Amino acid sequence: MNSYEESLKIKKDSESYNNKAIVLFKMDRFQEAIDCFDQAIAMNPDDTVYQKNKKFSVEEIDIKHKKYIFLILEKYKIIIQAY
């Protein structure tokens, strides 16, 4: 991660932001990844790869939220059944 941050200090280009975003995505830091994808898209709006990468990050956040909601509902269901 540090190497991407260092490269962005030297040269702020769309590919560097995209690469950093991919690393953040793999670290489950989806919102930060989306922010970097947004930077890449702003610099190179015609690159569909950056747009697709952002879409995957947004979808992953949605999936994670649905999983958490399901887990919470299951816990409440267990609690309610105990009464």
Residue frames relative to the residue before (quaternion, step in Angstrom):
aa qw qx qy qz dx dy dz
M 1.0000 0.0000 0.0000 0.0000 0.00 0.00 0.00
N 0.6480 0.5402 -0.3302 0.4234 3.57 0.88 -0.86
S 0.6262 0.5451 -0.3508 0.4331 3.58 1.00 -0.72
Y 0.6482 0.4988 -0.3234 0.4758 3.60 1.04 -0.70
E 0.6394 0.5126 -0.3294 0.4689 3.57 1.01 -0.76
E 0.6472 0.5121 -0.3144 0.4692 3.58 1.02 -0.79
S 0.6616 0.5034 -0.3171 0.4564 3.58 0.93 -0.85
L 0.6460 0.5144 -0.3248 0.4610 3.59 1.08 -0.66
K 0.5904 0.5470 -0.3702 0.4638 3.59 1.18 -0.43
I 0.6964 0.4602 -0.2572 0.4870 3.55 1.08 -0.79
K 0.8125 -0.0125 0.0842 0.5768 3.55 0.76 -1.08
K 0.1458 -0.7915 0.5903 0.0617 3.55 -0.45 1.20
D 0.2134 0.7619 -0.5829 0.1848 3.54 -0.26 1.31
S 0.6966 -0.5072 0.3170 0.3963 3.54 -1.25 0.43
E 0.6484 0.5291 -0.3283 0.4381 3.60 0.97 -0.80
S 0.6392 0.5180 -0.3280 0.4642 3.60 1.01 -0.74
Y 0.6525 0.4942 -0.3144 0.4808 3.57 0.98 -0.81
N 0.6362 0.5217 -0.3274 0.4645 3.59 0.98 -0.78
N 0.6674 0.5036 -0.3041 0.4566 3.60 0.89 -0.89
K 0.6436 0.5024 -0.3221 0.4791 3.57 0.98 -0.83
A 0.6415 0.5376 -0.3201 0.4438 3.57 0.98 -0.86
I 0.6332 0.5321 -0.3289 0.4557 3.57 1.00 -0.78
V 0.6402 0.5074 -0.3195 0.4803 3.58 0.98 -0.82
L 0.6535 0.5058 -0.3141 0.4674 3.59 0.92 -0.87
F 0.6183 0.5429 -0.3341 0.4597 3.57 1.01 -0.80
K 0.6839 0.4882 -0.2853 0.4610 3.58 0.88 -0.92
M 0.6707 0.4628 -0.2834 0.5057 3.57 1.26 -0.44
D 0.4672 -0.6915 0.4126 0.3651 3.60 1.35 0.16
R 0.4700 0.6235 -0.4695 0.4122 3.58 1.11 0.66
F 0.0726 -0.8901 0.4496 0.0186 3.50 0.76 1.23
Q 0.6635 0.5011 -0.3311 0.4461 3.61 0.88 -0.83
E 0.6413 0.5035 -0.3234 0.4802 3.59 1.00 -0.77
A 0.6203 0.5351 -0.3353 0.4653 3.57 1.05 -0.76
I 0.6474 0.5186 -0.3163 0.4602 3.56 0.93 -0.90
D 0.6350 0.5302 -0.3322 0.4531 3.59 0.97 -0.81
C 0.6714 0.4790 -0.2938 0.4832 3.59 0.99 -0.81
F 0.6213 0.5167 -0.3470 0.4760 3.58 1.01 -0.71
D 0.6161 0.5435 -0.3423 0.4559 3.60 1.04 -0.75
Q 0.6338 0.5204 -0.3247 0.4712 3.58 1.02 -0.79
A 0.6585 0.5067 -0.3046 0.4657 3.57 0.93 -0.92
I 0.6623 0.5034 -0.3025 0.4653 3.57 0.95 -0.88
A 0.6342 0.5342 -0.3336 0.4484 3.58 0.98 -0.80
M 0.6979 0.4643 -0.2656 0.4763 3.58 1.04 -0.77
N 0.7995 0.0921 -0.0121 0.5934 3.56 1.11 -0.70
P 0.0899 -0.8717 0.4797 0.0442 3.60 0.52 1.18
D 0.6512 0.5325 -0.3227 0.4340 3.60 1.16 -0.38
D 0.5642 0.6000 -0.3925 0.4093 3.60 1.23 -0.19
T 0.2870 -0.8016 0.5047 0.1429 3.56 -0.32 1.25
V 0.5409 0.6143 -0.4095 0.4029 3.61 1.17 -0.41
Y 0.6534 0.5036 -0.3199 0.4660 3.59 0.92 -0.85
Q 0.6534 0.5149 -0.3091 0.4609 3.56 0.99 -0.84
K 0.6534 0.4965 -0.3112 0.4793 3.60 0.99 -0.80
N 0.6340 0.5292 -0.3321 0.4558 3.58 0.97 -0.80
K 0.6389 0.5085 -0.3237 0.4780 3.57 0.98 -0.83
K 0.6331 0.5436 -0.3276 0.4433 3.58 0.94 -0.88
F 0.6439 0.5145 -0.3231 0.4651 3.61 0.96 -0.83
S 0.6480 0.5196 -0.3189 0.4565 3.58 0.99 -0.80
V 0.6509 0.5053 -0.3113 0.4734 3.57 0.94 -0.88
E 0.6584 0.5050 -0.3072 0.4659 3.58 0.95 -0.86
E 0.6421 0.5227 -0.3279 0.4548 3.58 1.00 -0.76
I 0.6094 0.5244 -0.3514 0.4798 3.59 1.03 -0.70
D 0.6483 0.5230 -0.3125 0.4567 3.58 0.92 -0.90
I 0.6516 0.5097 -0.3095 0.4690 3.59 0.94 -0.86
K 0.6616 0.5024 -0.3099 0.4624 3.59 0.90 -0.93
H 0.6507 0.5146 -0.3240 0.4548 3.60 0.92 -0.85
K 0.6517 0.5126 -0.3178 0.4600 3.57 0.94 -0.83
K 0.6372 0.5234 -0.3256 0.4626 3.59 1.02 -0.77
Y 0.6621 0.5010 -0.3057 0.4659 3.59 0.96 -0.88
I 0.6394 0.5187 -0.3253 0.4652 3.57 0.97 -0.84
F 0.6389 0.5224 -0.3218 0.4641 3.58 0.96 -0.86
L 0.6632 0.5033 -0.3086 0.4600 3.60 0.89 -0.90
I 0.6471 0.5099 -0.3198 0.4680 3.58 0.96 -0.84
L 0.6623 0.5017 -0.3105 0.4618 3.59 0.90 -0.88
E 0.6346 0.5219 -0.3289 0.4656 3.58 1.01 -0.76
K 0.6536 0.5040 -0.3205 0.4648 3.61 0.96 -0.80
Y 0.6572 0.4915 -0.3140 0.4775 3.59 0.96 -0.81
K 0.6082 0.5518 -0.3481 0.4521 3.57 1.04 -0.71
I 0.6533 0.5054 -0.2999 0.4773 3.58 0.98 -0.85
I 0.6504 0.5146 -0.3120 0.4636 3.57 0.97 -0.88
I 0.6704 0.4975 -0.2981 0.4628 3.58 0.89 -0.96
Q 0.6507 0.5110 -0.3220 0.4602 3.60 0.96 -0.77
A 0.6148 0.5617 -0.3489 0.4300 3.59 1.12 -0.59
Y 0.6598 0.4710 -0.3098 0.4968 3.60 1.15 -0.48
